[in-house]
Amino acid sequence: GGMSLSLVHSRALVGLQAPAVTVEVHMANGLPSFTLVGLADVEVKEARERVRSALQNSGLDFPHNQRITVNLAPADLPKDSGRLDLPIALGILAASGQIDGAKLAGHEFAGELSLSGELRPVRGALAMSLVLRQQQVRTRLVLPPGSAEEAALVPDTEVFCARHLLDVVQQFLPPSNDPPPEPTDGWARMAPSTPSTPPSYANLADVKGQAGVKRVLEIAAAGGHSLLMVGPPGSGKSMLAQRFAGLLPPMSIEEALESAAIASLAGRFDLARWAQRPTGQPHHSASAVALVGGGSPPRPGEISLAHHGVLFLDELPEFPRAALEALREPLETGSITIARAARRAEFPARFQLIAAMNPCPCGYLGSSTRACRCSPEQVSRYQGKLSGPLLDRIDLHIEVPSLPAQDLLKAAPGESTEAIAARTLAARERALARQGCANAELQGQAIDTHSRLDDNAAALLQKAAVKLGWSGRSIHRSLKVARTIADLAGSDALGAAHVAEAVQYRRVLKAH
C-alpha cells in the first residue's frame, strides 16, 4: 500500500548528443492503471505492452491492482520507443519492491524488451558511451548484446552486457536471507576492446594507366582537397574514387570513435570496418534528407556517415539542385544543423568530396573512342546544372580520358596505394607542422601567410587569374593546391612550377 517512487537513469539521442533521461515510476493505491507520460501516443501503447508481457513472462510480478504512472523527464526530448523498455521495467520492479532501487544508482540502462523478456539491441550505443566519456560522466552502462560490444569500444567505460531482464534483476535483488542466486552467463562485464588489425582498402594499383589522374588523387589526399573528375563512361572514375580513402592518413582513435558513433546512430555500425575511413556513395536519386540528414528523431545523412572519410557523388549534374546546394554549408563548416519543429540536431560532416561527371549528356564529348552526339546547347545546359558557387568550392578539376583497350592492356600496373599513401602522409605532416591543419582548411589571410610565393610564382598566378577571369576565391583555391604540390615536393617556398601545375587543375569545364 501507500505511495512509492523509483528513479532509473537512461539516455536519449539528439544528433551525436545523448542527453540524460530520468524514468520516474510512481505507484499508488487506486483504480488500476498503467500511464506513460513523455512518449508519443503510438509508442506508449507498444512500450506498455512489451513491459507488461516481459515482466509476466519472466515470472516477475506486474502490480495489477495499483495505479502506475511512469514519467519520462525531461518531457521534450525525443525518446525513440524501445530503448526505454528496460529502465521502465526496472522502475516498476523497484517501486514494487521486487528489486532494490537504491542499488540502481550509478547505473544507466537502455534496451528494448521482447515479449518474453529477452533484451534487444538499441541504436546509438557507441554514441551514448562516447558522450559519457567526453563529458567525463562516471557511470555503469547496462546494455543488450549487440549494443554492449559497441559501447565497450570507447576507452575507460564500464559496460555490462545483459541478455534477459532476469539477468539484470539478479544483480539488484533486495537484501535477503536466501543464498544469492547462481551466477549465469547472461550478465557480463565487457572487456575493453579496440580491434588492432589495420583497415584494408582496395588497391589503386588495380587501375591501369591514368597516371595523370592518380597524380591529382595524390594531391587531393595530401592537402585534403575536394576533387571533380570529368570523363566519359568507363574511363575508371568510379574505380579511382572507390580507392581514394586508402590514400588518406590512418585514423586517430578519436576519429575512429566518432565515425563509428555516427554509423551506430544510423544502425550501420560494423566492427569489421573499425578505423577504416568510410566512402559514402549516395545515388543521384537520393533526397536532400537522405543526403544531409533529417527525419524524426533526426538521423544522420550520407554526408555525416562520410565524416572523416570520403563522399563520392557520381554523375554530379544528375543530383537535384536542392541536394547540391545543401552541401555548401557542410563543405565550409564541417557540420550540418537540422532544425525540426522546436529541436535542432547537429551532426558532424567533415568529409572529403570526390565528384564525377560525364562531360555531356551522352558522355562522349572529347572522347577518342566514340563520337559525341550532343549539340553545343545540350552540353552547356548539362554543365550549367552545376552552380558556380558549388564548383568554386571544389579545389581540383581533372579530365579523365577514356583509354583505348590496347593501351590499357599494355599499361603496367600503377603504383600501390601504400606507396602513394606514404608520400601523402609526409606532405600532410609538413603542413600540420607549419600551420596546424591541412592545406584545404586554410582560410583567408592564413592562405597568403603560409603560401611563401617567390616572385616568378606570384607573377605567373597573377597572369593566369587575369587570363581566366578568376574570382578571388578561385585564386585562393589554386594557391592552396599549389601549397600542397610544394609540400609533396618537399619545398618550403612556392615556385613557378608548383603554381603552373595548380593552375591546370581548374580549367576542365568549358563554362567555368
C-alpha positions as CSV (number, residue, x, y, z in Angstrom):
1,G,0.0,0.0,0.0
2,G,0.9,3.7,0.3
3,M,2.8,5.6,-2.4
4,S,6.2,4.5,-3.7
5,L,8.5,6.1,-6.1
6,S,11.6,4.9,-8.0
7,L,14.1,6.6,-10.4
8,V,16.1,4.9,-13.2
9,H,18.6,6.6,-15.5
10,S,18.9,6.3,-19.2
11,R,19.8,8.3,-22.3
12,A,18.0,9.8,-25.4
13,L,19.7,10.6,-28.7
14,V,19.8,14.1,-30.2
15,G,22.3,14.2,-33.1
16,L,25.5,12.9,-31.6
17,Q,24.5,14.1,-28.2
18,A,23.0,11.7,-25.7
19,P,21.1,13.8,-23.1
20,A,20.2,12.1,-19.8
21,V,16.6,10.9,-19.3
22,T,15.2,10.0,-15.9
23,V,12.5,7.4,-15.7
24,E,10.3,8.1,-12.6
25,V,7.8,5.5,-11.5
26,H,5.1,6.3,-9.0
27,M,2.9,3.6,-7.6
28,A,-0.2,4.3,-5.6
29,N,-3.4,2.6,-4.5
30,G,-6.5,3.5,-6.6
31,L,-8.1,2.4,-9.8
32,P,-5.6,0.0,-11.5
33,S,-3.9,1.8,-14.5
34,F,-0.6,2.0,-16.3
35,T,0.1,5.5,-17.6
36,L,3.2,6.6,-19.5
37,V,4.0,10.3,-19.8
38,G,6.5,11.7,-22.2
39,L,6.3,9.4,-25.3
40,A,4.3,9.7,-28.5
41,D,0.9,8.0,-28.3
42,V,1.6,5.1,-30.6
43,E,4.9,4.3,-28.8
44,V,3.2,4.4,-25.4
45,K,0.9,1.5,-26.4
46,E,3.7,-0.6,-27.7
47,A,6.0,0.1,-24.7
48,R,3.3,-0.7,-22.2
49,E,2.5,-3.9,-23.9
50,R,6.2,-5.0,-24.1
51,V,7.0,-4.1,-20.5
52,R,3.9,-5.8,-19.1
53,S,4.4,-9.0,-21.1
54,A,8.2,-9.2,-20.4
55,L,7.5,-8.9,-16.6
56,Q,4.8,-11.6,-16.6
57,N,6.6,-14.0,-19.0
58,S,9.7,-13.7,-16.8
59,G,7.8,-14.9,-13.7
60,L,8.0,-11.4,-12.1
61,D,5.0,-9.7,-10.6
62,F,3.2,-7.0,-12.6
63,P,1.4,-4.9,-10.0
64,H,-2.1,-5.2,-11.5
65,N,-4.0,-3.7,-8.6
66,Q,-2.0,-0.4,-8.5
67,R,-2.1,2.9,-10.2
68,I,1.2,3.0,-12.0
69,T,2.5,6.3,-13.5
70,V,5.7,6.4,-15.5
71,N,7.1,9.8,-16.2
72,L,10.0,10.3,-18.7
73,A,11.8,13.5,-18.0
74,P,12.7,16.0,-19.4
75,A,9.4,15.9,-21.4
76,D,10.7,17.5,-24.6
77,L,13.4,15.0,-25.5
78,P,12.9,12.6,-28.4
79,K,12.7,9.1,-26.8
80,D,12.5,6.5,-29.6
81,S,10.3,3.8,-28.2
82,G,12.1,0.7,-27.3
83,R,15.4,2.0,-25.8
84,L,13.5,2.8,-22.5
85,D,11.8,-0.5,-22.1
86,L,14.4,-1.9,-19.7
87,P,14.6,1.3,-17.5
88,I,10.8,1.4,-17.3
89,A,10.6,-2.3,-16.3
90,L,13.3,-1.8,-13.6
91,G,11.4,1.3,-12.3
92,I,8.3,-0.8,-11.8
93,L,10.2,-3.6,-10.2
94,A,11.9,-1.1,-7.8
95,A,8.7,0.8,-6.9
96,S,7.0,-2.5,-6.1
97,G,10.0,-3.7,-4.0
98,Q,11.0,-6.6,-6.2
99,I,14.4,-5.1,-6.7
100,D,16.4,-2.7,-4.5
101,G,16.0,0.8,-6.0
102,A,19.0,2.1,-4.1
103,K,21.3,-0.3,-5.9
104,L,20.3,1.2,-9.3
105,A,22.2,4.4,-8.6
106,G,25.4,4.8,-10.6
107,H,24.0,2.8,-13.5
108,E,22.4,3.8,-16.8
109,F,20.2,1.4,-18.7
110,A,19.0,1.1,-22.3
111,G,17.4,-1.8,-24.1
112,E,14.3,-3.0,-25.8
113,L,12.4,-5.9,-24.3
114,S,10.9,-8.7,-26.3
115,L,7.6,-10.1,-25.0
116,S,9.5,-12.9,-23.4
117,G,11.9,-10.6,-21.5
118,E,14.9,-11.1,-23.8
119,L,16.9,-7.8,-24.4
120,R,17.2,-6.5,-27.9
121,P,19.9,-4.0,-29.2
122,V,19.3,-0.3,-29.4
123,R,20.5,2.3,-31.8
124,G,23.5,4.6,-31.0
125,A,25.1,2.6,-28.1
126,L,28.5,3.8,-29.2
127,A,27.3,7.4,-29.4
128,M,26.0,7.1,-25.8
129,S,29.2,5.8,-24.3
130,L,31.3,8.4,-26.3
131,V,29.2,11.2,-24.8
132,L,29.8,9.8,-21.3
133,R,33.5,9.8,-22.0
134,Q,33.5,13.3,-23.5
135,Q,31.5,14.7,-20.5
136,Q,33.6,12.6,-18.0
137,V,30.5,11.1,-16.5
138,R,31.4,8.0,-14.4
139,T,28.6,5.5,-14.7
140,R,28.0,1.8,-15.5
141,L,26.2,1.3,-18.7
142,V,23.9,-1.8,-18.9
143,L,23.1,-2.8,-22.4
144,P,21.8,-5.7,-24.6
145,P,24.0,-8.0,-26.6
146,G,24.9,-6.2,-29.9
147,S,24.9,-2.8,-28.2
148,A,27.3,-3.6,-25.3
149,E,30.1,-4.6,-27.7
150,E,29.8,-1.3,-29.5
151,A,29.7,0.8,-26.3
152,A,32.8,-1.1,-24.9
153,L,34.9,0.2,-27.8
154,V,35.1,3.6,-26.1
155,P,38.2,3.5,-23.8
156,D,37.7,3.8,-20.0
157,T,34.0,2.9,-20.0
158,E,32.3,0.4,-17.7
159,V,29.9,-1.6,-19.8
160,F,27.8,-4.6,-18.8
161,C,26.0,-6.9,-21.2
162,A,22.7,-8.4,-20.2
163,R,20.8,-11.0,-22.2
164,H,17.5,-11.1,-20.4
165,L,15.5,-9.0,-18.0
166,L,16.1,-11.6,-15.3
167,D,19.9,-11.3,-15.7
168,V,19.5,-7.7,-14.7
169,V,17.1,-8.3,-11.9
170,Q,19.5,-10.8,-10.3
171,Q,22.2,-8.0,-9.9
172,F,19.8,-5.7,-8.0
173,L,17.9,-8.0,-5.6
174,P,16.9,-6.6,-2.2
175,P,19.0,-7.9,0.7
176,S,17.6,-11.2,1.9
177,N,18.5,-14.3,4.0
178,D,18.2,-16.6,1.0
179,P,21.5,-17.7,-0.6
180,P,22.5,-15.5,-3.6
181,P,21.3,-16.9,-6.9
182,E,23.7,-18.9,-9.1
183,P,25.7,-16.7,-11.5
184,T,24.6,-17.0,-15.1
185,D,26.3,-16.3,-18.4
186,G,23.6,-13.8,-19.1
187,W,25.4,-10.9,-17.3
188,A,29.0,-10.0,-18.1
189,R,31.3,-7.0,-17.7
190,M,32.6,-6.2,-21.2
191,A,36.4,-6.3,-21.6
192,P,37.6,-3.0,-23.1
193,S,38.4,-3.9,-26.7
194,T,39.8,-1.9,-29.6
195,P,40.4,-4.0,-32.7
196,S,44.1,-4.0,-33.7
197,T,44.0,-5.2,-37.3
198,P,44.8,-2.4,-39.7
199,P,41.9,-1.5,-42.0
200,S,42.0,-2.8,-45.6
201,Y,41.4,-0.7,-48.7
202,A,41.1,-1.7,-52.3
203,N,44.5,-1.1,-54.1
204,L,45.0,1.8,-56.6
205,A,47.4,-0.5,-58.5
206,D,44.3,-2.3,-59.8
207,V,43.6,0.7,-62.0
208,K,45.8,0.5,-65.1
209,G,47.1,3.7,-66.7
210,Q,45.6,7.1,-65.7
211,A,48.9,8.3,-64.2
212,G,47.9,11.9,-64.6
213,V,44.6,11.3,-62.7
214,K,46.4,9.4,-59.9
215,R,48.8,12.3,-59.5
216,V,45.7,14.5,-58.8
217,L,44.3,12.0,-56.3
218,E,47.7,12.1,-54.5
219,I,47.4,15.9,-54.3
220,A,43.8,15.7,-53.1
221,A,44.8,13.3,-50.4
222,A,47.9,15.2,-49.3
223,G,46.1,18.5,-48.9
224,G,42.5,17.4,-48.1
225,H,41.2,18.9,-51.3
226,S,37.9,18.2,-52.9
227,L,38.0,16.9,-56.5
228,L,35.9,16.8,-59.6
229,M,36.6,14.2,-62.3
230,V,35.2,14.8,-65.8
231,G,35.3,12.0,-68.3
232,P,33.3,9.5,-70.5
233,P,31.7,6.4,-69.1
234,G,34.1,3.5,-68.5
235,S,37.1,5.7,-68.0
236,G,37.6,4.4,-64.5
237,K,36.2,7.4,-62.5
238,S,34.4,5.1,-60.0
239,M,37.2,2.7,-59.6
240,L,39.5,5.6,-58.8
241,A,37.1,7.2,-56.4
242,Q,36.4,4.0,-54.5
243,R,40.2,3.6,-53.9
244,F,40.8,7.1,-52.7
245,A,40.2,6.6,-49.0
246,G,43.2,4.4,-48.8
247,L,45.5,7.3,-49.6
248,L,44.3,9.3,-46.5
249,P,46.3,9.2,-43.3
250,P,45.4,6.5,-40.7
251,M,42.5,7.4,-38.4
252,S,43.3,8.6,-34.9
253,I,41.3,6.7,-32.1
254,E,39.2,9.8,-31.7
255,E,38.3,9.9,-35.4
256,A,37.6,6.2,-35.4
257,L,35.2,6.5,-32.4
258,E,33.4,9.5,-33.9
259,S,33.0,7.8,-37.3
260,A,31.8,4.6,-35.6
261,A,29.3,6.6,-33.3
262,I,27.6,8.1,-36.4
263,A,27.4,4.7,-38.1
264,S,25.9,3.4,-34.8
265,L,23.3,6.1,-34.8
266,A,22.2,5.1,-38.3
267,G,22.2,1.4,-37.2
268,R,25.1,0.7,-39.7
269,F,27.9,0.0,-37.3
270,D,30.2,-2.8,-38.4
271,L,33.2,-3.9,-36.2
272,A,34.9,-5.3,-39.3
273,R,35.3,-1.7,-40.6
274,W,36.8,-0.3,-37.4
275,A,39.2,2.6,-38.1
276,Q,38.5,2.3,-41.9
277,R,37.7,5.7,-43.4
278,P,34.2,5.4,-44.9
279,T,33.4,6.1,-48.5
280,G,29.8,7.1,-48.9
281,Q,28.3,6.8,-52.4
282,P,24.7,8.0,-52.4
283,H,22.8,7.6,-55.7
284,H,21.8,10.8,-57.5
285,S,18.1,9.9,-56.9
286,A,18.8,10.4,-53.1
287,S,16.6,13.0,-51.4
288,A,18.1,16.0,-49.7
289,V,17.1,14.4,-46.3
290,A,19.0,11.1,-47.2
291,L,22.0,13.2,-48.2
292,V,22.2,15.7,-45.4
293,G,20.1,14.1,-42.7
294,G,16.8,14.7,-41.0
295,G,13.6,12.8,-40.1
296,S,12.1,12.4,-36.6
297,P,14.1,11.6,-34.5
298,P,16.8,13.2,-36.7
299,R,19.1,10.7,-38.2
300,P,22.5,11.4,-39.9
301,G,22.5,11.6,-43.7
302,E,25.1,10.3,-46.1
303,I,27.4,13.4,-45.6
304,S,27.6,12.6,-41.9
305,L,28.1,8.9,-42.5
306,A,31.1,10.0,-44.6
307,H,32.5,12.1,-41.7
308,H,36.4,11.7,-41.5
309,G,36.1,9.9,-44.9
310,V,35.1,10.3,-48.5
311,L,31.8,11.4,-50.0
312,F,31.7,10.2,-53.7
313,L,29.0,11.8,-55.8
314,D,28.9,10.1,-59.2
315,E,27.0,11.8,-62.1
316,L,27.1,15.1,-60.2
317,P,24.8,17.1,-62.5
318,E,22.0,14.5,-62.0
319,F,21.7,15.3,-58.3
320,P,18.7,17.6,-57.5
321,R,19.8,21.2,-57.2
322,A,18.4,21.4,-53.7
323,A,20.6,18.5,-52.6
324,L,23.7,20.0,-54.1
325,E,23.0,23.5,-52.5
326,A,22.6,21.8,-49.1
327,L,26.2,20.6,-49.5
328,R,27.6,24.1,-49.4
329,E,27.2,24.6,-45.6
330,P,29.0,21.4,-44.6
331,L,31.7,21.9,-47.2
332,E,32.6,25.2,-45.5
333,T,31.9,24.3,-41.8
334,G,32.4,20.5,-41.5
335,S,29.0,20.1,-39.8
336,I,25.3,20.2,-40.6
337,T,22.4,21.6,-38.5
338,I,19.0,20.1,-38.9
339,A,16.1,22.0,-37.5
340,R,12.9,20.1,-36.8
341,A,10.0,21.9,-35.1
342,A,11.4,23.0,-31.7
343,R,14.6,20.9,-31.8
344,R,17.9,21.3,-33.5
345,A,20.3,18.4,-34.1
346,E,23.8,19.0,-35.2
347,F,25.8,16.2,-36.9
348,P,29.4,16.4,-37.9
349,A,30.1,16.2,-41.6
350,R,33.8,16.8,-42.3
351,F,34.1,14.7,-45.4
352,Q,36.3,14.9,-48.5
353,L,34.2,15.4,-51.6
354,I,35.1,13.4,-54.7
355,A,32.7,14.1,-57.5
356,A,32.5,12.6,-61.0
357,M,30.5,13.5,-64.1
358,N,30.3,12.9,-67.8
359,P,31.3,16.0,-69.9
360,C,28.0,16.0,-71.7
361,P,24.6,14.1,-71.7
362,C,25.8,11.3,-73.9
363,G,29.1,11.2,-72.1
364,Y,31.5,11.1,-75.1
365,L,32.4,14.8,-75.6
366,G,36.2,14.9,-76.4
367,S,36.4,11.1,-76.3
368,S,38.9,9.4,-78.6
369,T,36.9,6.2,-78.7
370,R,33.4,7.3,-79.6
371,A,31.8,10.4,-81.3
372,C,29.7,12.8,-79.1
373,R,26.2,13.3,-80.4
374,C,25.2,16.3,-78.3
375,S,24.6,19.8,-79.6
376,P,26.6,22.7,-78.0
377,E,23.4,23.9,-76.3
378,Q,22.9,20.5,-74.7
379,V,26.5,20.5,-73.5
380,S,26.3,23.9,-71.9
381,R,22.9,23.2,-70.4
382,Y,24.2,20.0,-68.9
383,Q,27.4,21.6,-67.5
384,G,25.3,24.6,-66.3
385,K,23.3,22.4,-63.9
386,L,26.2,22.8,-61.5
387,S,26.1,26.2,-59.9
388,G,29.2,28.4,-60.0
389,P,29.3,28.6,-56.1
390,L,29.4,24.8,-55.8
391,L,32.1,24.4,-58.5
392,D,34.0,27.2,-56.9
393,R,34.2,25.1,-53.7
394,I,35.8,22.2,-55.4
395,D,39.6,22.7,-55.4
396,L,40.7,20.3,-58.1
397,H,39.1,19.7,-61.6
398,I,40.6,17.0,-63.7
399,E,39.8,15.3,-67.0
400,V,39.8,11.5,-67.0
401,P,40.4,10.4,-70.6
402,S,39.0,7.2,-71.9
403,L,41.8,4.9,-72.8
404,P,41.6,2.6,-75.9
405,A,41.6,-1.0,-74.8
406,Q,45.0,-1.8,-76.2
407,D,46.6,1.0,-74.2
408,L,45.1,-0.5,-71.0
409,L,46.4,-4.0,-71.8
410,K,49.9,-2.6,-72.4
411,A,49.8,-0.4,-69.3
412,A,52.0,-1.5,-66.5
413,P,50.2,-1.8,-63.1
414,G,50.3,1.5,-61.4
415,E,51.9,2.3,-58.0
416,S,50.4,0.7,-55.0
417,T,48.1,2.5,-52.6
418,E,50.7,2.1,-49.8
419,A,53.5,3.8,-51.8
420,I,51.3,6.8,-52.6
421,A,49.8,7.0,-49.1
422,A,53.4,7.2,-47.6
423,R,54.0,10.4,-49.7
424,T,50.6,12.0,-48.9
425,L,51.2,11.4,-45.2
426,A,54.6,13.1,-45.3
427,A,53.1,16.1,-47.1
428,R,50.3,16.3,-44.6
429,E,52.7,16.2,-41.7
430,R,54.7,19.0,-43.2
431,A,51.5,21.1,-43.5
432,L,50.4,20.3,-39.9
433,A,53.8,21.2,-38.5
434,R,53.6,24.6,-40.4
435,Q,50.0,25.6,-39.8
436,G,48.2,23.1,-37.7
437,C,45.7,22.0,-40.4
438,A,45.5,20.5,-43.9
439,N,46.0,23.0,-46.7
440,A,42.4,22.7,-47.9
441,E,41.3,24.0,-44.5
442,L,43.3,27.3,-44.7
443,Q,41.1,30.3,-44.7
444,G,41.6,33.9,-45.8
445,Q,44.7,35.6,-44.5
446,A,46.3,32.3,-43.5
447,I,46.5,31.2,-47.1
448,D,48.7,34.2,-48.0
449,T,50.8,33.8,-44.8
450,H,51.7,30.2,-45.5
451,S,52.0,30.3,-49.3
452,R,55.5,31.8,-49.4
453,L,55.3,32.6,-53.1
454,D,58.5,33.5,-54.9
455,D,58.4,36.4,-57.4
456,N,58.1,34.3,-60.5
457,A,55.3,32.2,-59.0
458,A,53.4,35.3,-58.0
459,A,53.7,36.8,-61.5
460,L,52.5,33.6,-63.1
461,L,49.5,33.3,-60.8
462,Q,48.5,36.9,-61.5
463,K,48.7,36.4,-65.3
464,A,46.6,33.2,-65.1
465,A,44.0,34.8,-62.9
466,V,43.6,37.7,-65.4
467,K,43.5,35.5,-68.5
468,L,41.0,33.1,-67.0
469,G,38.8,35.8,-65.3
470,W,39.1,34.2,-61.8
471,S,37.4,35.4,-58.7
472,G,39.4,36.0,-55.5
473,R,38.1,32.6,-54.3
474,S,39.5,30.8,-57.3
475,I,42.9,32.4,-56.8
476,H,42.9,31.3,-53.2
477,R,41.8,27.7,-54.2
478,S,44.7,27.5,-56.6
479,L,47.2,28.8,-54.0
480,K,46.1,26.1,-51.6
481,V,46.6,23.4,-54.3
482,A,50.0,24.9,-55.2
483,R,50.9,24.8,-51.5
484,T,50.1,21.1,-51.4
485,I,52.1,20.4,-54.6
486,A,55.1,22.2,-53.0
487,D,54.6,20.1,-49.8
488,L,54.7,16.9,-51.9
489,A,57.9,18.1,-53.5
490,G,59.4,18.8,-50.0
491,S,59.7,22.5,-50.8
492,D,59.1,25.3,-48.3
493,A,58.8,28.0,-51.0
494,L,56.2,28.0,-53.6
495,G,57.8,28.1,-57.0
496,A,56.5,28.8,-60.5
497,A,56.4,25.1,-61.4
498,H,54.1,24.4,-58.4
499,V,51.7,27.3,-59.4
500,A,51.8,26.2,-63.1
501,E,50.6,22.7,-62.2
502,A,47.9,24.0,-59.8
503,V,46.5,26.3,-62.5
504,Q,45.9,23.4,-64.8
505,Y,43.5,21.8,-62.4
506,R,40.8,24.4,-62.7
507,R,40.2,24.5,-66.4
508,V,38.2,21.5,-67.3
509,L,34.6,22.6,-67.8
510,K,34.0,25.0,-70.7
511,A,31.8,27.3,-68.8
512,H,33.8,27.8,-65.7
